[in-house]
Amino acid sequence: MAKLKLGAIADDKPVKLTVELPAAVHRDLVAYADALAQETGQPINQPARLIAPILARFIASDRAFAKMRNVMKPQAPAEPAGPGTSTGRG
């Protein structure tokens, strides 16, 4: 059997969202949960818990998004000169 892209699911504090999925996507999510449970030996009682790690994995693997994100990062403002800092004037 091929190795799945997801591993064990981390236990993290969730943020609640309501999402509607097409029935075919839900069936695939349930099937993926079953396959992952067989591979990891960790039962997945709520296939919806896979949505966040799947999205995270997708976003992390999107190189174009990573490049765009780096371009969009705000630059840190320059630190003001503190007391005792030389300004070059004497």
C-alpha positions as CSV (number, residue, x, y, z in Angstrom):
1,M,0.0,0.0,0.0
2,A,1.3,3.5,-0.8
3,K,2.1,5.8,2.0
4,L,-0.5,8.6,2.6
5,K,0.6,12.2,2.6
6,L,-0.9,12.8,6.1
7,G,0.5,11.3,9.2
8,A,-1.0,11.2,12.7
9,I,-3.2,14.2,13.5
10,A,-1.8,16.7,16.0
11,D,-4.1,17.6,18.9
12,D,-4.4,21.4,18.6
13,K,-6.9,24.0,19.9
14,P,-9.4,24.3,17.1
15,V,-11.2,27.2,15.6
16,K,-14.8,26.4,14.8
17,L,-15.9,26.8,11.1
18,T,-19.0,25.6,9.3
19,V,-18.2,24.1,5.9
20,E,-20.5,22.5,3.3
21,L,-18.9,19.8,1.3
22,P,-20.2,18.1,-1.8
23,A,-21.3,14.5,-1.0
24,A,-18.5,13.1,-3.2
25,V,-15.9,15.0,-1.2
26,H,-17.4,13.9,2.1
27,R,-17.3,10.2,0.9
28,D,-13.6,10.7,-0.1
29,L,-12.9,12.2,3.3
30,V,-14.5,9.3,5.1
31,A,-12.5,6.8,2.9
32,Y,-9.3,8.8,3.5
33,A,-10.0,8.6,7.3
34,D,-10.4,4.9,7.1
35,A,-7.2,4.4,5.1
36,L,-5.3,6.7,7.5
37,A,-6.6,4.8,10.5
38,Q,-5.4,1.5,8.9
39,E,-2.0,3.0,8.1
40,T,-1.3,4.8,11.5
41,G,-3.3,2.5,13.8
42,Q,-5.0,5.6,15.2
43,P,-8.8,5.5,14.8
44,I,-10.3,8.6,13.3
45,N,-13.8,8.9,14.7
46,Q,-14.5,12.3,13.1
47,P,-13.3,12.5,9.5
48,A,-13.9,16.2,9.6
49,R,-10.8,16.4,11.8
50,L,-8.8,15.7,8.6
51,I,-9.9,18.9,6.9
52,A,-7.5,21.1,8.7
53,P,-4.4,19.0,8.2
54,I,-5.3,18.4,4.6
55,L,-5.7,22.1,4.0
56,A,-2.4,22.8,5.9
57,R,-0.6,20.3,3.8
58,F,-2.0,21.7,0.6
59,I,-1.1,25.3,1.5
60,A,2.4,24.3,2.7
61,S,3.1,22.5,-0.6
62,D,1.9,25.4,-2.8
63,R,5.1,27.1,-3.9
64,A,3.4,30.0,-5.7
65,F,1.5,30.8,-2.5
66,A,4.7,30.7,-0.5
67,K,6.4,33.1,-2.8
68,M,3.4,35.4,-2.8
69,R,3.2,35.2,1.0
70,N,6.9,36.2,1.3
71,V,6.3,39.2,-1.0
72,M,3.2,40.3,1.0
73,K,4.9,40.1,4.5
74,P,5.0,43.5,6.1
75,Q,8.5,44.7,6.7
76,A,9.5,45.4,10.3
77,P,9.8,49.1,11.0
78,A,13.4,50.3,11.6
79,E,14.2,50.6,15.3
80,P,14.6,54.2,16.5
81,A,18.0,55.1,17.8
82,G,18.0,54.8,21.6
83,P,20.0,56.9,24.2
84,G,23.7,56.6,23.9
85,T,23.5,55.6,20.2
86,S,26.1,57.4,18.1
87,T,24.6,59.4,15.2
88,G,27.9,60.1,13.6
89,R,27.7,63.8,14.7
90,G,30.2,65.0,17.2
